[in-house]
Amino acid sequence: MKISGKLAVRYAKSINATVGTDKLEPIINDLTAVNRLMCDKKHISSIFINPFFKDEDRAKALDAIVGSLALQDITKKFISMLIKSRAIRTLPQIITILAAMYREGMKTAKAEAFSSVPLTVQQLQGLKDALSTRINREITVENIIDPTLIGGLKVKVGNLVIDYSIKGQLRLLKEALTKE
């Protein structure tokens, strides 16, 4: 069965409307913890997905998860609803959509800084300040080590890509030379 992205959007919008954007962060954290657990322990996700398991089995598994992760009641109800409607497979998409809704509502953005070596605290702060000024939002920066970069930096913030890597500069030079 193919899972629709529209379905994930609909569920994300419903939980956002229920709790409000300013209270989404702990729910996103809860959902992320559940998703991580389901990815790490495939037998748990199979209880929720496999049609041969009974609703009682699903409820027991969910109660065990809620107890071990100390989830909020609203999160438990939301996950229960996803399980009952056979939409639990959309959880990773829902988390991504909710995180985007939260960042948009709170006027924040997440930047991914790709570099060949780890950036220092000062470099990350300088990058954060420069990006905040450029896009007029509070920025969180995640440094991702990319061994394919020779040097320099490549930054992604939403649809904006800033490529100051040597690899990117060589690609631009190649394109310019082949046009002539």
C-alpha positions, 0 to 999 in steps of 0.5 A: 500500500502506497502512503500518501504525502497528503495524508501525512500533511493532514495528520501533521496539520491536525496535531498542529491545530490541536496543540498550537505551534508554540507547544509542538516542540515536545510533541516532535521530540516524543514522536521522534523518540517513538520513530527512533525506537520503531526503527531500532526495534523492527519487531515493535513496528511490525506489531503496529503494521502487521494486520495479523496482530490484534488491537489488544496487542497493539494497545499493550505495545503502545502502553509499553512504549509510552511507559518506557519513553514517558510520552505525553498524553496527547502524543499517546493519543496521536500515535494511537490514532495513527495505529488505528487508522493504519497510518503509523508508516507516515510517522517519519513524514509527519515528524518532518512536516511538523518540524517545518511547521514549528520552525516556520511558526517560531520564525526559526530555520535549520541550516546544514553546514557541510565541511571536510573538517569539523567547524569550531564553535567560533566558526559555527557562531559566525555562520549562524550570525551571518545566516540569521542576518541574511534570512531574518530568522533565528538559525540552528546550525548542524555541522555535517562532515562530508569527506568528499569536499576538498575544502571550503563550506557548503550550507543548506537552509531550506531551499537556499544552497550556498556553496563555497566549497572547492568542489563547488567552485571547480564545478562553476569554473568547469561550467564557465569554461565549457560555455565559451 
